[in-house]
Amino acid sequence: MIKIILLLLAGILASCGSTPAPRLPPTLEQAQEIDKEARRALRSGDLFRAQHEFTKTLQLRQSIDDSEGVATTIINLATVTHQMHDDEGALNWLNKITLEIPSVYPAALRMDASFRKAVILINLERLPEAESSLADAEKLCDKKCSLHFGLEGLHARLLLLKGDTQSALELALTVSKEAEINKEELANALRTIAAAEEKLARYTEALLHYQSALELDKTLSLSGRIGEDLAGLARVAKQLGRAQESSAYLKRAELVNNALRQSSGP
């Protein structure tokens, strides 16, 4: 019994002597709480609320010269703006990082901003600008960086849009075989492979790769990509003489795209 009491006393004394975890500065703590609210709103699809909360977060982080936090919040604002179908607005946000002098923001976040900028520019088919932005991101990435496979996959897509179909196919095939690639990167690579095969009139192979990309995108609930996959399947099925199958794919693509537009708001 005496031993138990001594152990309890020792525990009490140890807890009394330990220093409590230091609290964050009030402004930083407030910024983190509002950032959590913004992220919750973004996940739930409430884009206007997410935009409002991220804007407040940005102001707070700017007020304490938190450069890493500022860059992260700017990227989040660009993401929300892009999802609201305002590509120019998203590019303007990303330019606040990519056009700033390099020493202001961490290299990893400058790479992320350049990559996202390249994605938007490719979607807009502004290829020279996209190529420049992609090159900026690639300069900041080595083979171990988190965006390595994403950058390679995007490079393959850019080659395809520039008309270098064979090089695009070869690079996308190489990326798709990487052991450490994640599902989204793999789906993007498979979609590029399918599109390249479609251009090369290899319709049977393209059909299989669009189907594989669709399966992955459905597990990730990526509506925009699902619409692209279904549209690709519709085109290829038509080329293979499967008119009824093509029509069914096209109808599914239209349903997905219409639902996506409605859920994103005006």
Secondary structure, DSSP 8 states (H G I E B T S, - for coil): -HHHHHHHHHHHHHHHHS-------HHHHHHHHHHHHHHHHHHHT-HHHHHHHHHHHHHHHHHTT-HHHHHHHHHHHHHHHHHTT-HHHHHHHHHHHHTS-TTSS-HHHHHHHHHHHHHHHHHTT-HHHHHHHHHHHHHT--TTSTTHHHHHHHHHHHHHHTT-HHHHHHHHHHHHT-TT--HHHHHHHHHHHHHHHHHTT-HHHHHHHHHHHHHHHHHHT-HHHHHHHHHHHHHHHHHTT-HHHHHHHHHHHHHHHHHHHHHH--
